[in-house]
Amino acid sequence: MITFELQEEYIELIKLLKATRVAESGGMAKQLVDNGEVTRNGGIEYRKRAKIVKGEIIQALGETIKIV
């Protein structure tokens, strides 16, 4: 599990995927979201710029990211 410490109010989903290196690039992050390969708190998330806040769990490519 990857723990990501949020420094601001929120982070956009594609930026989170890049920051945690789950996605190698912004293009890859967008593709993962478009293909329905990213879940947010157990449900598929299709919004690339979804505002992710503390307490949420993101899963993609077999990785789990906990936002703290």
C-alpha positions as CSV (number, residue, x, y, z in Angstrom):
1,M,0.0,0.0,0.0
2,I,1.2,3.5,-0.9
3,T,0.5,6.2,1.7
4,F,0.2,9.7,0.1
5,E,0.3,12.7,2.5
6,L,-1.9,15.4,1.2
7,Q,-0.4,18.9,1.6
8,E,-3.4,20.8,0.3
9,E,-7.2,20.5,0.4
10,Y,-7.3,18.0,-2.5
11,I,-5.3,16.6,-5.4
12,E,-6.7,15.8,-8.9
13,L,-6.8,12.1,-9.7
14,I,-4.4,12.1,-12.6
15,K,-1.9,14.2,-10.6
16,L,-2.1,11.7,-7.8
17,L,-1.4,8.8,-10.1
18,K,1.7,10.6,-11.5
19,A,2.9,11.7,-8.0
20,T,2.8,8.2,-6.6
21,R,4.4,6.8,-9.8
22,V,1.5,4.4,-10.4
23,A,1.3,6.1,-13.9
24,E,4.6,6.9,-15.7
25,S,3.1,9.9,-17.4
26,G,0.0,12.2,-17.5
27,G,-1.0,10.4,-20.7
28,M,-0.8,7.0,-19.0
29,A,-2.8,8.3,-16.0
30,K,-5.6,9.6,-18.4
31,Q,-5.7,6.3,-20.2
32,L,-6.1,4.4,-17.0
33,V,-9.0,6.5,-16.0
34,D,-10.6,6.4,-19.5
35,N,-10.4,2.6,-19.5
36,G,-12.1,2.3,-16.1
37,E,-9.0,0.9,-14.5
38,V,-9.0,3.2,-11.5
39,T,-11.3,2.8,-8.5
40,R,-12.1,5.4,-5.8
41,N,-13.4,4.0,-2.5
42,G,-14.4,0.8,-4.3
43,G,-16.2,2.4,-7.3
44,I,-14.9,3.0,-10.8
45,E,-13.8,6.7,-11.2
46,Y,-14.1,8.1,-14.8
47,R,-13.3,11.7,-13.9
48,K,-9.7,12.5,-14.6
49,R,-9.7,15.7,-12.5
50,A,-11.8,14.2,-9.6
51,K,-10.8,16.0,-6.4
52,I,-9.2,13.4,-4.1
53,V,-9.3,14.3,-0.4
54,K,-8.0,12.8,2.9
55,G,-9.4,9.4,3.9
56,E,-10.0,8.1,0.4
57,I,-8.6,4.9,-1.1
58,I,-7.5,4.8,-4.8
59,Q,-6.7,1.6,-6.6
60,A,-5.0,1.2,-10.0
61,L,-2.7,-1.4,-11.6
62,G,-2.7,-3.6,-8.5
63,E,-1.6,-0.7,-6.3
64,T,-3.6,0.8,-3.4
65,I,-3.1,4.4,-2.5
66,K,-4.3,5.7,0.9
67,I,-4.7,9.5,1.2
68,V,-3.7,10.9,4.6
